[in-house]
Amino acid sequence: MEAIFDFLQSIHLSIIEVMFTLIPIFYVGYRMGGKKVRKVTEEMHSLQRQMLDLNEELLYGKSETPVIGIKHDPIKISNIAK
């Protein structure tokens, strides 16, 4: 830590000047990162919704154009019990 203070003094900067410079830079980076995280989160949620809708269509046959032909035969309990 002492080496950092010596370096700052050698180029005639005080820690206060450095802090006043770094705080706005940090704030701008934080805001830009927050926007990217929000965008990726929204995209992830939309993909999850699409996947759930597709699974629902595949399982329950609610699709207008079936992706694969699934027969909805009721399972006979008598066959399972044997």
C-alpha positions in Angstrom: 0.0 0.0 0.0 2.9 2.3 0.8 4.3 1.8 -2.7 1.0 3.0 -4.2 1.1 6.2 -2.1 4.7 6.8 -3.1 3.8 6.4 -6.7 0.9 8.8 -6.5 3.1 11.4 -4.7 5.8 11.0 -7.4 3.3 12.0 -10.1 1.9 14.7 -7.8 -1.6 13.2 -7.3 -3.3 13.0 -4.0 -5.5 10.2 -3.0 -8.5 12.6 -3.0 -7.9 13.5 -6.7 -7.7 9.9 -7.6 -10.9 9.1 -5.7 -12.8 11.9 -7.5 -11.6 10.5 -10.8 -12.3 6.8 -10.0 -15.8 7.2 -8.5 -17.4 8.5 -11.7 -15.6 5.9 -13.7 -16.8 3.1 -11.4 -20.4 4.5 -11.4 -20.5 4.6 -15.2 -19.2 1.0 -15.4 -21.6 -0.1 -12.8 -24.6 1.3 -14.6 -23.5 -0.1 -18.0 -23.0 -3.6 -16.3 -26.5 -3.3 -14.8 -28.1 -2.6 -18.2 -26.3 -5.7 -19.7 -27.4 -7.9 -16.8 -31.0 -6.7 -17.2 -30.9 -7.4 -20.9 -29.5 -10.9 -20.4 -32.0 -11.7 -17.7 -34.9 -10.7 -19.8 -33.6 -12.7 -22.7 -33.1 -15.7 -20.4 -36.7 -15.4 -19.1 -38.1 -15.2 -22.6 -36.2 -18.3 -23.6 -37.5 -20.1 -20.5 -41.1 -19.1 -21.4 -40.6 -20.4 -24.9 -39.2 -23.7 -23.7 -42.1 -24.1 -21.3 -44.6 -23.4 -24.0 -42.9 -25.9 -26.3 -42.9 -28.6 -23.6 -46.6 -27.9 -23.0 -47.3 -28.3 -26.7 -45.3 -31.6 -26.8 -46.9 -33.1 -23.7 -50.5 -32.0 -24.1 -50.9 -31.8 -27.8 -52.1 -28.2 -27.8 -50.2 -27.3 -30.9 -51.9 -26.5 -34.2 -49.1 -28.1 -36.1 -47.8 -31.1 -34.0 -44.0 -31.4 -33.8 -44.1 -35.1 -33.3 -47.0 -37.5 -33.2 -47.7 -38.4 -29.6 -50.6 -40.8 -29.0 -52.7 -39.9 -26.0 -53.7 -43.4 -24.9 -54.8 -43.7 -21.3 -52.6 -46.0 -19.3 -54.5 -49.1 -18.3 -54.1 -49.7 -14.6 -54.9 -53.4 -14.9 -51.7 -53.8 -17.1 -49.6 -52.0 -14.5 -50.9 -54.0 -11.6 -50.0 -57.3 -13.3 
